[in-house]
Amino acid sequence: MGDYLSTLKFRYKVVLWNLGALFQWFSLIVLFPLVFLIFYPSEVLNSIPFMESALVSLILGTSLKWMSNLKRKEASTVLIQEGAVIVLFSWIGVVIISALPFIFAGILNFTQAVFESTSGWTTTGLTVVDVTKVSKLILVWRSVMQYIGGAGFAIIMVGSIIGPGGFGLYSAEGRTDNILPNIKDSAKMIMIMYLTYAVAGTLAYIVVGMPAFDAFNHSLTALATGGFSTRYGSIGEYNSVPIEFVTIILMFLGTTGFGIHYTLWKRNFKAFVKNGEPWLMLSTVFVATFVMMAKGMHGVFHSQAHAFRESIFQSVSALTGTGFSTVDFTLPAWQHFATGMYILTILMILGGMMDSTSGGLKQFRLYVILRVIIDAIIKFTLPKNAVRRIVVWKGDKEKIVDESMIREIILVFSLYFLTYMTGVVILTVYGFNLQNSMFEFASAISGVGLSCGITQPDLYPGALWTLTIGMFLGRLEFLVVIYAVSKLFRDVSRFLSRR
């Protein structure tokens, strides 16, 4: 009994140490927007809320590490169960700390600030901030939240803080993209790719005519498939085909799994071609674009060229989970374009690729389900004793579709739709029609950010919290929360019973 309790206490000290390390490190992230004081010295007074928030994070982190009474070497190995607890509490803590600059600056109240922060870290993009009335430091902070949230805390902690012993944390956040044998090397490789694309995206935006400040912010949020914009009218405010083209490229880069990116970086084109996700995604965008074009020619689009331009951008934005828009979905033309609104809702639910910055059900899971269905049909034509294996490619590796994989997919799908239906019902109770409720909550739970007008600063607090919880559960894909909560309850009950 004594050994069990001492082991349990030690494992939770490991949790405390790692949470403390993250919050200490996170205080530097909170201060990052202050770098822009070099370019905008008049913003110096707007830096105070960030300093206060960083101090809160530093004090919290230092306190947690002191409570753990461990050294780095002792706490460097994180098992998957502890990883789930760390991921859950790190997300909750970081979301709250990230909301503080909005509160300290007097921009938002607590509910609104937590909503905005959750939308940022989950790379959703729904917003209650009027971007025309806030400081540039706040705009940068929104972009930084989405950019880092896209990579995930597992990448940050394994790559920068913990090291190879952080496999449990890496796996707990739903990561399967260990593209190199060493987990830490995988995390660092992902960070290198992510930073490279961000720099390239910023330069590309500047080349096609976007102001440098806007280019920096939109490159981060496009790659994060987040959708926060520095402009009230999002990408549509620029009314530029080259800018929209660059955005589409960045959205596809963001929604592509890091393992698939790695096949291209290694020039392993054979492995890239064998991955089913990119082809399924391109096919879905192609079909959705042309259905929207055909159905929207009367009343929404004024020419075929206009129809193609608007349809493909909105389709890519919805499916990749980015949330940039070039149209206003609150206009009567779109509100009455039921086919278009439901197509976009379906695309948001389907989501981007596995191990990417996007949300939704994920293309890999959909691809596996399609392969299982096709295989079941083929089996009808084969002898009764025929043995078949379903093999799919994930990055540069083959994966055999087994019962455990199918169970996991069914579980995620079930939890997703249960949460989705609950959220839709709650929004309809608040008086919103079914079409808009389905659209808005699909945007929240899939981390997209497209809005049909429900998300507003004066939205009912209960509705804001409903969307906030939907964003949070969707980003962590439910299972992490279930694993963490069940472990906490189990450990507390065992601890009390054995004492």
VENMOMO-V401555 format. One record per residue. N is the residue number from 1. SS is DSSP state (~ for helix, > for strand, _ for the rest). PSI is psi in radians with two decimals (999 if undefined). D_FIRST is the distance of its C-alpha to the first C-alpha in Angstrom with 1 decimal. Layout:
N&SS&PSI&D_FIRST + N&SS&PSI&D_FIRST
This chain:
1&_&-0.77&0.0 + 2&~&-0.74&3.8 + 3&~&-0.71&5.5 + 4&~&-0.81&5.2 + 5&~&-0.67&6.3 + 6&~&-0.67&8.6 + 7&~&-0.74&9.9 + 8&~&-0.77&10.6 + 9&~&-0.72&12.4 + 10&~&-0.75&14.3 + 11&~&-0.61&15.5 + 12&~&-0.41&16.9 + 13&~&-0.64&18.4 + 14&~&-0.74&20.2 + 15&~&-0.83&21.4 + 16&~&-0.75&22.7 + 17&~&-0.78&24.5 + 18&~&-0.64&26.2 + 19&~&-0.73&27.3 + 20&~&-0.74&28.6 + 21&~&-0.72&30.4 + 22&~&-0.80&32.0 + 23&~&-0.57&33.3 + 24&~&-0.85&34.6 + 25&~&-0.62&36.5 + 26&~&-0.45&37.5 + 27&~&-0.54&39.5 + 28&~&-0.65&41.9 + 29&~&-0.71&42.4 + 30&~&-0.53&43.3 + 31&_&-0.13&46.0 + 32&~&-0.73&47.5 + 33&~&-0.38&50.2 + 34&~&-0.31&51.6 + 35&~&-0.55&52.9 + 36&~&-0.04&55.6 + 37&~&-0.39&57.0 + 38&~&-0.69&58.9 + 39&_&-0.44&60.9 + 40&_&1.23&60.8 + 41&~&-0.38&61.0 + 42&~&-0.18&62.1 + 43&~&0.16&58.5 + 44&~&-0.67&57.2 + 45&~&-0.47&56.5 + 46&~&-0.07&54.5 + 47&~&-0.31&52.0 + 48&~&-0.79&50.6 + 49&~&-0.55&48.3 + 50&~&-0.65&46.7 + 51&~&-0.75&46.3 + 52&~&-0.73&44.6 + 53&~&-0.68&42.3 + 54&~&-0.65&41.4 + 55&~&-0.71&40.6 + 56&~&-0.79&38.2 + 57&~&-0.73&36.5 + 58&~&-0.77&36.4 + 59&~&-0.76&34.9 + 60&~&-0.82&32.2 + 61&~&-0.78&31.3 + 62&~&-0.70&31.4 + 63&~&-0.75&29.2 + 64&~&-0.71&26.5 + 65&~&-0.67&26.5 + 66&~&-0.70&26.5 + 67&~&-0.58&23.4 + 68&~&-0.55&21.5 + 69&_&0.66&22.5 + 70&_&2.81&22.6 + 71&_&2.86&25.6 + 72&~&-0.75&27.2 + 73&~&-0.64&26.2 + 74&~&-0.53&22.5 + 75&~&0.15&22.9 + 76&_&-0.33&25.5 + 77&_&2.02&23.5 + 78&_&2.10&22.9 + 79&_&2.86&21.4 + 80&~&-0.57&23.2 + 81&~&-0.76&20.7 + 82&~&-0.60&20.6 + 83&~&-0.71&24.3 + 84&~&-0.72&24.9 + 85&~&-0.74&23.3 + 86&~&-0.80&25.4 + 87&~&-0.81&28.5 + 88&~&-0.89&28.3 + 89&~&-0.49&27.9 + 90&~&-0.70&30.3 + 91&~&-0.79&32.9 + 92&~&-0.82&32.5 + 93&~&-0.78&32.7 + 94&~&-0.66&35.6 + 95&~&-0.77&37.5 + 96&~&-0.77&37.4 + 97&~&-0.68&38.3 + 98&~&-0.36&41.1 + 99&~&-0.34&42.5 + 100&~&-0.73&43.0 + 101&~&-0.63&46.2 + 102&~&-0.66&47.8 + 103&~&-0.84&46.8 + 104&~&-0.51&47.8 + 105&_&-0.10&51.1 + 106&_&0.37&51.8 + 107&_&-0.75&52.3 + 108&_&2.72&49.8 + 109&_&-3.14&47.7 + 110&~&-0.84&43.9 + 111&~&-0.82&44.0 + 112&~&-0.72&46.7 + 113&~&-0.73&45.1 + 114&~&-0.66&41.8 + 115&~&-0.86&43.8 + 116&~&-0.74&45.8 + 117&~&-0.77&42.8 + 118&~&-0.73&41.0 + 119&~&-0.62&44.2 + 120&~&-0.94&44.5 + 121&~&-0.50&41.0 + 122&_&0.07&41.0 + 123&_&0.70&44.5 + 124&_&-1.10&46.0 + 125&_&-0.11&49.0 + 126&_&2.43&49.7 + 127&_&2.59&50.8 + 128&_&0.25&51.8 + 129&_&2.35&53.3 + 130&_&1.79&57.1 + 131&_&-0.24&57.4 + 132&_&-0.16&60.9 + 133&_&0.14&59.8 + 134&_&2.88&56.9 + 135&_&2.83&56.8 + 136&~&-0.52&56.6 + 137&~&-0.67&53.3 + 138&~&-0.70&51.8 + 139&~&-0.73&53.3 + 140&~&-0.73&51.8 + 141&~&-0.72&48.4 + 142&~&-0.72&48.5 + 143&~&-0.72&49.4 + 144&~&-0.71&46.8 + 145&~&-0.81&44.1 + 146&~&-0.70&45.2 + 147&~&-0.83&45.7 + 148&~&-0.65&42.2 + 149&~&-0.56&40.7 + 150&~&-0.72&42.4 + 151&~&-0.66&40.7 + 152&_&2.65&37.3 + 153&~&-0.46&34.6 + 154&~&-0.76&33.0 + 155&~&-0.77&36.2 + 156&~&-0.87&36.4 + 157&~&-0.71&32.9 + 158&~&-0.71&32.8 + 159&~&-0.52&36.4 + 160&~&-0.48&36.4 + 161&~&-0.96&33.0 + 162&~&-1.04&30.2 + 163&_&-2.82&31.9 + 164&~&-0.42&31.1 + 165&~&0.00&27.3 + 166&~&0.45&27.9 + 167&~&-0.70&28.3 + 168&~&-0.71&25.6 + 169&~&-0.76&27.4 + 170&~&-0.77&30.7 + 171&~&-0.61&29.8 + 172&~&-0.51&28.1 + 173&_&0.16&31.5 + 174&_&0.27&33.1 + 175&_&2.26&34.7 + 176&_&0.05&35.8 + 177&_&0.87&38.6 + 178&_&1.48&37.3 + 179&_&-0.30&40.9 + 180&_&2.76&40.2 + 181&_&-0.61&37.6 + 182&_&2.24&35.9 + 183&~&-0.74&34.3 + 184&~&-0.71&35.5 + 185&~&-0.66&39.0 + 186&~&-0.81&39.1 + 187&~&-0.76&38.2 + 188&~&-0.66&40.9 + 189&~&-0.71&43.4 + 190&~&-0.72&43.0 + 191&~&-0.68&43.5 + 192&~&-0.80&46.7 + 193&~&-0.79&48.1 + 194&~&-0.76&47.3 + 195&~&-0.70&49.0 + 196&~&-0.79&52.0 + 197&~&-0.63&52.6 + 198&~&-0.78&52.4 + 199&~&-0.80&55.1 + 200&~&-0.70&57.2 + 201&~&-0.72&57.0 + 202&~&-0.81&58.0 + 203&~&-0.71&61.0 + 204&~&-0.74&62.0 + 205&~&-0.75&62.1 + 206&~&-0.72&64.2 + 207&~&-0.67&66.6 + 208&_&0.15&67.2 + 209&_&0.14&68.0 + 210&_&2.39&64.8 + 211&_&2.59&64.6 + 212&~&-0.76&62.2 + 213&~&-0.79&59.8 + 214&~&-0.67&59.6 + 215&~&-0.77&59.3 + 216&~&-0.86&56.2 + 217&~&-0.77&54.5 + 218&~&-0.54&55.5 + 219&~&-0.75&54.6 + 220&~&-0.82&51.0 + 221&~&-0.44&50.7 + 222&~&-0.79&52.5 + 223&~&-0.58&50.2 + 224&_&0.01&47.2 + 225&_&0.81&48.8 + 226&_&-0.90&48.4 + 227&_&-0.06&51.8 + 228&_&2.40&52.0 + 229&_&2.74&55.6 + 230&_&-0.06&57.6 + 231&_&2.48&60.3 + 232&_&-0.66&60.6 + 233&_&0.29&62.1 + 234&~&-2.63&59.5 + 235&~&-0.50&61.1 + 236&~&-0.39&63.9 + 237&~&-0.44&65.3 + 238&~&-0.46&66.5 + 239&_&0.90&68.4 + 240&_&2.11&68.4 + 241&~&-0.77&68.1 + 242&~&-0.71&67.1 + 243&~&-0.71&64.2 + 244&~&-0.65&63.1 + 245&~&-0.82&63.3 + 246&~&-0.70&61.2 + 247&~&-0.74&58.6 + 248&~&-0.75&58.5 + 249&~&-0.80&57.8 + 250&~&-0.64&55.0 + 251&~&-0.71&53.5 + 252&~&-0.68&53.5 + 253&~&-0.72&52.0 + 254&~&-0.61&49.2 + 255&~&-0.08&48.4 + 256&_&2.30&48.4 + 257&_&2.51&45.1 + 258&~&-0.54&44.4 + 259&~&-0.64&44.1 + 260&~&-0.67&47.6 + 261&~&-0.71&48.9 + 262&~&-0.58&47.6 + 263&~&-0.62&49.8 + 264&~&-0.67&52.8 + 265&~&-0.58&51.9 + 266&_&-0.03&51.7 + 267&_&0.58&54.9 + 268&_&1.26&53.3 + 269&~&-0.48&55.5 + 270&~&-0.75&55.0 + 271&~&-0.69&51.3 + 272&~&-0.81&52.2 + 273&~&-0.54&54.7 + 274&~&-0.26&52.2 + 275&>&2.22&49.9 + 276&~&-0.40&50.6 + 277&~&-0.88&49.4 + 278&~&-0.67&52.4 + 279&~&-0.66&54.9 + 280&~&-0.71&53.3 + 281&~&-0.80&53.2 + 282&~&-0.70&56.8 + 283&~&-0.72&58.0 + 284&~&-0.76&56.4 + 285&~&-0.75&58.0 + 286&~&-0.86&61.3 + 287&~&-0.83&61.3 + 288&~&-0.74&60.1 + 289&~&-0.81&62.7 + 290&~&-0.47&65.7 + 291&~&-0.76&64.7 + 292&~&-0.70&64.5 + 293&~&-0.82&67.8 + 294&~&-0.71&69.5 + 295&~&-0.36&68.3 + 296&~&0.10&68.8 + 297&_&-0.38&72.4 + 298&_&1.69&73.8 + 299&_&-0.41&72.7 + 300&_&-0.84&70.0 + 301&_&2.55&71.5 + 302&_&-0.07&75.1 + 303&_&2.89&75.4 + 304&~&-0.66&73.8 + 305&~&-0.75&73.0 + 306&~&-0.71&71.4 + 307&~&-0.76&69.5 + 308&~&-0.79&68.1 + 309&~&-0.82&67.2 + 310&~&-0.69&65.3 + 311&~&-0.77&63.7 + 312&~&-0.64&62.3 + 313&~&-0.83&60.8 + 314&~&-0.65&59.2 + 315&~&-0.80&57.9 + 316&~&-0.75&56.4 + 317&~&-0.72&54.9 + 318&~&-0.82&53.3 + 319&~&-0.65&52.0 + 320&~&-0.22&50.6 + 321&_&0.44&49.0 + 322&_&-0.96&50.9 + 323&_&0.00&52.8 + 324&_&2.62&55.9 + 325&_&2.69&59.0 + 326&_&0.13&62.7 + 327&_&2.88&63.5 + 328&_&1.90&62.9 + 329&_&-0.11&61.1 + 330&_&-0.17&62.1 + 331&_&2.59&65.8 + 332&~&-0.64&67.5 + 333&~&-0.73&68.3 + 334&~&-0.60&64.6 + 335&~&-0.53&63.5 + 336&_&-0.07&66.0 + 337&_&1.25&65.1 + 338&~&-0.69&62.5 + 339&~&-0.82&62.5 + 340&~&-0.75&61.7 + 341&~&-0.68&59.0 + 342&~&-0.58&57.2 + 343&~&-0.80&57.6 + 344&~&-0.64&55.9 + 345&~&-0.77&53.1 + 346&~&-0.74&52.5 + 347&~&-0.73&52.5 + 348&~&-0.67&50.0 + 349&~&-0.72&47.7 + 350&~&-0.82&48.1 + 351&_&-3.11&47.2 + 352&_&-2.68&47.4 + 353&_&2.76&45.8 + 354&_&2.57&42.1 + 355&_&0.57&40.6 + 356&_&-2.94&43.4 + 357&_&-0.03&43.8 + 358&_&2.96&44.9 + 359&_&-2.62&43.2 + 360&_&-2.95&43.9 + 361&_&-0.47&43.0 + 362&_&2.39&44.0 + 363&~&-0.59&46.7 + 364&~&-0.77&44.4 + 365&~&-0.72&42.8 + 366&~&-0.71&46.3 + 367&~&-0.74&47.7 + 368&~&-0.77&45.0 + 369&~&-0.74&45.8 + 370&~&-0.75&49.5 + 371&~&-0.69&49.0 + 372&~&-0.75&47.0 + 373&~&-0.80&49.9 + 374&~&-0.72&52.5 + 375&~&-0.66&50.8 + 376&~&-0.66&50.6 + 377&~&-0.75&54.3 + 378&~&-0.63&55.1 + 379&~&-0.46&53.2 + 380&_&-0.43&55.8 + 381&_&-0.03&58.5 + 382&_&2.84&56.7 + 383&_&2.70&56.4 + 384&_&-0.61&53.6 + 385&_&0.11&51.7 + 386&_&2.37&52.0 + 387&_&2.23&48.8 + 388&_&2.55&48.5 + 389&_&2.44&46.1 + 390&_&2.06&46.2 + 391&>&2.25&45.9 + 392&>&2.74&46.0 + 393&>&2.37&46.2 + 394&>&1.80&43.9 + 395&_&-2.20&45.4 + 396&_&0.36&46.2 + 397&>&2.58&43.8 + 398&>&2.50&44.1 + 399&>&2.34&41.5 + 400&>&2.25&41.4 + 401&_&1.92&41.1 + 402&_&-3.11&38.4 + 403&~&-0.65&36.7 + 404&~&-0.66&33.8 + 405&~&-0.75&36.3 + 406&~&-0.70&38.3 + 407&~&-0.76&35.3 + 408&~&-0.71&34.4 + 409&~&-0.80&38.0 + 410&~&-0.69&38.3 + 411&~&-0.82&35.2 + 412&~&-0.77&36.5 + 413&~&-0.77&40.0 + 414&~&-0.82&38.7 + 415&~&-0.66&36.7 + 416&~&-0.91&39.6 + 417&~&-0.53&42.2 + 418&~&-0.80&40.2 + 419&~&-0.71&39.7 + 420&~&-0.83&43.4 + 421&~&-0.67&44.8 + 422&~&-0.79&42.8 + 423&~&-0.72&44.1 + 424&~&-0.76&47.7 + 425&~&-0.76&47.7 + 426&~&-0.75&46.6 + 427&~&-0.65&49.3 + 428&~&-0.57&51.9 + 429&~&-0.57&50.9 + 430&_&0.01&51.8 + 431&_&0.07&55.3 + 432&_&2.56&55.4 + 433&_&2.88&57.0 + 434&~&-0.75&55.1 + 435&~&-0.86&56.5 + 436&~&-0.61&55.5 + 437&~&-0.73&52.1 + 438&~&-0.73&51.4 + 439&~&-0.88&52.7 + 440&~&-0.73&50.9 + 441&~&-0.53&47.4 + 442&~&-0.69&47.8 + 443&~&-0.67&48.6 + 444&~&-0.93&45.5 + 445&~&-0.45&42.9 + 446&_&0.05&44.4 + 447&_&0.80&44.7 + 448&_&-1.21&48.5 + 449&_&-0.14&50.3 + 450&_&2.45&53.5 + 451&_&2.45&54.5 + 452&_&0.22&57.0 + 453&_&-0.09&57.2 + 454&_&-0.78&54.2 + 455&_&1.92&52.3 + 456&_&2.73&54.1 + 457&_&-0.56&53.3 + 458&_&0.29&54.2 + 459&_&2.56&52.1 + 460&_&2.34&50.2 + 461&~&-0.67&46.9 + 462&~&-0.67&45.2 + 463&~&-0.68&46.9 + 464&~&-0.74&45.9 + 465&~&-0.58&42.2 + 466&~&-0.80&42.6 + 467&~&-0.66&44.0 + 468&~&-0.83&41.4 + 469&~&-0.68&38.5 + 470&~&-0.76&40.4 + 471&~&-0.77&40.9 + 472&~&-0.87&37.2 + 473&~&-0.69&35.9 + 474&~&-0.71&38.7 + 475&~&-0.71&38.0 + 476&~&0.03&34.3 + 477&_&0.63&35.3 + 478&_&-0.86&32.9 + 479&~&-0.68&30.1 + 480&~&-0.77&28.6 + 481&~&-0.76&28.4 + 482&~&-0.81&26.9 + 483&~&-0.79&24.2 + 484&~&-0.84&23.4 + 485&~&-0.74&23.4 + 486&~&-0.67&21.4 + 487&~&-0.74&18.6 + 488&~&-0.81&18.7 + 489&~&-0.75&18.5 + 490&~&-0.77&15.8 + 491&~&-0.69&13.5 + 492&~&-0.77&14.5 + 493&~&-0.71&14.0 + 494&~&-0.69&10.4 + 495&~&-0.79&9.7 + 496&~&-0.71&11.7 + 497&~&-0.66&10.5 + 498&~&-0.40&6.8 + 499&_&999&8.5
